[in-house]
Amino acid sequence: MVDKAEIFDKLKSIVGEENASMDEAVLRVYSYDVSPYKGRPDFVVRPGTPEEIAEIVKLANQYKIPVIPRGAGSGAAGGAVPVNGGIVIELTRLNRILEIDTANLQVVVEPGVVHATLNKELAKLGYFFPVDPGSTDMATIGGLISNGGSGMRSVKYGVTRDYVMQLEIVLPSGEIVTVGSKAPKSASGYDLPRLFVGAEGTLGIITKARLKILPMPQAKALVLAAFDDLEKAGNAVVNTFAAGIVPSGLEILDRSALEAVKTYRPNLDIPIVEALLLFEVDGTPAGIREEAARIEEVCKNTGAVKVDIATSKERFDELWAARAVVGAATTALNPDCTRVYEAEDITVPITNVPKILLKIREIGKKYGMNIVTFGHIGSGNLHPALVINVLDDDEWDKLWKVSEEIQTAALEMGGTTTGEHGIGIARARFMEAEHGKAMELMRVIKKALDPNNIMNPGKMAL
Amino acid sequence: MVDKAEIFDKLKSIVGEENASMDEAVLRVYSYDVSPYKGRPDFVVRPGTPEEIAEIVKLANQYKIPVIPRGAGSGAAGGAVPVNGGIVIELTRLNRILEIDTANLQVVVEPGVVHATLNKELAKLGYFFPVDPGSTDMATIGGLISNGGSGMRSVKYGVTRDYVMQLEIVLPSGEIVTVGSKAPKSASGYDLPRLFVGAEGTLGIITKARLKILPMPQAKALVLAAFDDLEKAGNAVVNTFAAGIVPSGLEILDRSALEAVKTYRPNLDIPIVEALLLFEVDGTPAGIREEAARIEEVCKNTGAVKVDIATSKERFDELWAARAVVGAATTALNPDCTRVYEAEDITVPITNVPKILLKIREIGKKYGMNIVTFGHIGSGNLHPALVINVLDDDEWDKLWKVSEEIQTAALEMGGTTTGEHGIGIARARFMEAEHGKAMELMRVIKKALDPNNIMNPGKMAL
């Protein structure tokens, strides 16, 4: 048996008294994230430097204690939940933007920098980091990278991994290593940076990230298209791409989402239809006018009952607000219920979006759950909001069944259980079904890099 | 000692008599690629299915014989050269486009499909695979993926790894495994597809690839800007991005390249200046006019001596032709010399491009070599063309010195020895200097996946 007091003393000597805790109340705070899962840590530390993190990991490796890296704790899959106890390493003190090099289109940040903070600083200079998670005001860059996050703009701008140039990593051995390159492109050696993107802290801890940035587009416009039929909305998406247009965002609110938003914000001028598509285009002023007009034409030809183009900032912001509040609005239709993050991140090939939306309605009807669905149709990524009375055990039974059926349907339609939130604990049970023999490859890599299995164990079915 | 005749019999029984050879002339053909390196294989096989490849790899693993996957042999780094003998597996019989799914923006191809063939098929439907290597008419998709290739459009469209959704791989054990997803985005598990991108066949053999495609842009324009100063050309690149424009291509021809092109094609209407920038923009007709006008303004403000906008197809094609022939033109200035592919793929942060161009001139002067330099300035990727009289041993000495100095300079400027051609044998000696401790991580991965080191051994300094 390991002497906990002895380890705690060592941890305190590494990070300082004020940055280490075994206090019951503190441990409880770090037992959760946004998911319904929990697990009690033995220690919580808040290191201030990569070197301190390296010392902590060395200690953990020596005693074979789990290490759980944690950013803002805004993850929805239980990735930062210490299911096997151990040391939670909170990374929010490493929150400096170390370098902004606009001429070379890159920045260097510490993992604890909040996503919105980075984009606020970049906006002052006319640049942006294109990945745009809904949790921008909370999520840290380290968490975003570790969970392979993305957001609404992935249709045109891709996902986090496309922007990671170089990472500094504390390996499970406690060694600090830099992977990747400052060069805008590189074909030199294995693609190590991307091995750590989406690895959820199971292979090492990110202590620095060099990210690609882009100049802000000169102008944006929004096209709203209302459809009385889901299939037609799906076709409009396909036809828009076929017309040579790649929108910067392409969102869908189905009837359930529109009703929720309308209940939550009655003054918002949005139609209640089977499906509302929001197309965001960006580029030059004349370019976006042309693209918006073309999208309008495509949508009308595909059976839209109403199309609306917003170029004024006011209307643009009002319409995006409808999309932004939908998460919060999901419980508006069910005031005594709480949203539980389960099956909330399925992704299917674009042409299967109408089919899975109907399937979700069918599952909701079967179990008597009013499921609100919205998401990034342009990348096939949907966020069904499962809501239950969390004080009722029977409701939990229902939740697990609904979750199972929705995620199984996504896999059957050639999709994945997670487009941008990660696997963590929440989706681990689907890994074998999704990846088959490739799971063995993941396990071989995990074992080679972390032979003592100290790095965030119990996650991703590894 | 292994009985070669016995192995040859087994190989023949797997792929058929007509697809296996130990003939000296055949072995000689497979001893080379475009690089100056060579190595004699023991066997050459041309399998027709992934299952045959799996059988060959199992046999190789049993006898611990090297396996060297080969596409068109158009690689410039010696990646397909069998330095330790063994079985060359030529993949060009696997040359089918298995699926074109425009609605879901994806295709499935076998590794032996030639890049240009894929894009010809897609063009008929109004789509394209945006990665555009200069070797499009030769290079196979499998080679492109394995070498982490890219091309002129990477500024806007990224590199090969950004388009790889799913791969079927024959692992070193001979097992066939599928990694990745059909979903447009996924945060599920380790990013296995990208582990095989750029791995140069050292971790497995790609037998199928699902790739993302995009709709063809509606229109394109080209802006030519001539500068009497390299520094100003570099600034024009930075200022163009700063103006919110991300060109689809951004190429540079320096004085040496312009002179070579002019000697090779005297009728081409191009100026002889210190640096010529070619900006390609794509999008909607009005959008590209606006962008081209803005680039013209930026270039003039940054000191361009002449700016020319081409929107007509004729002028557009003529100007791109100047860029396309520069490789062939490199020996025009030195008719008794041959181009040797060494130090031909350096990449540095964009702002260091003028500096390294000057450095290359200085090195050329020092060694009395007329080095022609051109490349993708928008991604910092330059292709210096080293030319020598290959029949003269002293000239080879000179070549190695020039290569060493250019590549060392690239590393010192925060760059890499290869932006898109790969490491192979050619750049293996720089791996430690470039990656430091990260090399150990690459070796751990290699050893975990290929414990008998049969997959393309002797490459990438692994």
Interface residues (C-beta under 8 A of the other chain):
Chain A: D101 T102 A103 N104 L105 Q106 G126 N147 G148 G149 S150 S154 G158 V159 R161 D162 L171 E175 V177 T178 V179 S181 K182 A183 P184 K185 S186 A187 S188 G189 Y190 D191 L192 R194 L195 V197 G198 A199 L203 L214 P215 M216 P217 Q218 V238 F241 A242 A243 G244 I245 V246 G283 T284 P285 A286 G287 I288 R289 E290 E291 R294 D345 T347 V348 P349 I350 T351 G378 S379 G380 N381 G414 G415 T416 T417 T418 G419 E420 H421 G422 I423 R427 M431 E434 H435 G436 K437 A438 M439 E440 L441 M442 V444 I445 K446 K447 A448 L449 M460
Chain B: D101 T102 A103 N104 L105 Q106 G126 N147 G148 G149 S150 S154 G158 V159 R161 D162 L171 E175 V177 T178 V179 S181 K182 A183 P184 K185 S186 A187 S188 G189 Y190 D191 L192 R194 L195 V197 G198 A199 L203 L214 P215 M216 P217 Q218 V238 F241 A242 A243 G244 I245 V246 G283 T284 P285 A286 G287 I288 R289 E290 E291 R294 D345 T347 V348 P349 I350 T351 G378 S379 G380 N381 G414 G415 T416 T417 T418 G419 E420 H421 G422 I423 R427 M431 E434 H435 G436 K437 A438 M439 E440 L441 M442 V444 I445 K446 K447 A448 L449 M460
